[in-house]
Amino acid sequence: MINKSIFREYDIRGIVGTQLNEESVKLIGYHLGLQTLKRVSTKTPYIVIGYDARTHSPEMFGYLTSGFNQAGCKVLGMGMVATGVNYFASYQTFNGIKPDASVMITGSHNPSEYNGFKITIDNAPFFGDDIYSMGDDILASNVDVPNNESHEEIDVISIYVDYMVKEFDFLKGMKPRFMIDCGNGVADTVLTEILDKLELNYDSLYTTPDGTFPNHHPDPSEEKNLVDVMEALKGDFDYGFAYDGDADRIAFLTKKHNVKGDIMALLFAKTMKNPVIIGEVKCTQIMYDMINETGTAVMYKTGHSNLKVKLKELNADMAAEVSGHIFFNDRYYGYDDAVYATFRLLELIFNGMDIDKEIEALPQTFSTEEIKVHTTEEEKFILMDKVKELLNDVPADFPKIVDIIDVDGVRIIFEQGWGLVRASNTTPVLVTRFESTIEENAKLYETKINDLIQRAKDKR
């Protein structure tokens, strides 16, 4: 029996063996093939597929390929690549063939027993209702998909490396010293080759892809996974970069600051004329306020698929998530690629931006990290609805609510800050974050909203 919970808002993801197995993955490939045939004009669509370093990813590739072949599609296999390289392949031509769709086989930053699929069709994310509807089709399916792993191998890595070296040739020989931490993910299927060709001054940690992640968990949004980079920054290194398992998220550190994705967006916006920048609901208010002084900042839903769609819709310059997904439409293709973001950050430094000085000149706020309230897949959206109900009748001692933004969960605007509650679309948690210009208020918002969440739990 196929578990419906693998079909998620942004992608398909589950535990290998129980949730993702031969039957389920073959059917996913088959039905994705049918969806591609419906959406593109090509009679026999070509699908580019790459995978991350997880030990079971090649097996998933074989099952998925069998499904696509059964549906009448053809597969171009690129082997182990970073997610940004996978997306990049969709915009290239191989022996006269322009791909119609792409699948990245990856569990991203999830534990090693997980895997999943990030999907685009005609260079647009396949997500949300499309995934849920396809999931219903798969659950009702009785198709028998035979083994057929025939595919054509392509070399996209060389094309990508050449593109990056040409694009950032002006950085060649740049002097500042930096450390990279690939976390045993797939960033270094391309990264150090580019750095070496540009003759940059770097050292590296955990570059060998290893899906068991023997050194630390590949999630750079958690500071505990950055301790080795932070240690390097106590010495001769000026900057640090770290990557998640599939290299679509980046952490950027100076000797003084762990620069989150929303602040990166603000730094990049300073170099753009009339910038249009999309942020998610977890981004600091400072980012929105300061970008709006010279351009336009748009608040939108969390999630890489949501932001890519909005980026194209508005033809914005870039989008960003606090967690380090950075999407450049300015001079690039509009998807999240941590390797590309590395070189755009180095470009800021090359052009003379004093990162620490820029950050220290920002208005002071006090904000929490993402705080996760653990629940279940079944309960998280029910709890979210109850929180919204309770906001209509808050206690007398609740901070004064100025506005509620409900584009994704609820971002509750107070007189001197805000608090956020949203249901994660990838894990069984509610995500909260709090910010204020006064430290005590940030703590107050956290306390009062946590009380509200507890009341919502009590009313289940």
Summary of the structure (lengths in Angstrom):
residues: 460
radius of gyration: 22.1
end to end distance: 28.8
largest distance: 68.4
contacts: 1673
relative contact order: 0.10
helix: 37%
strand: 23%
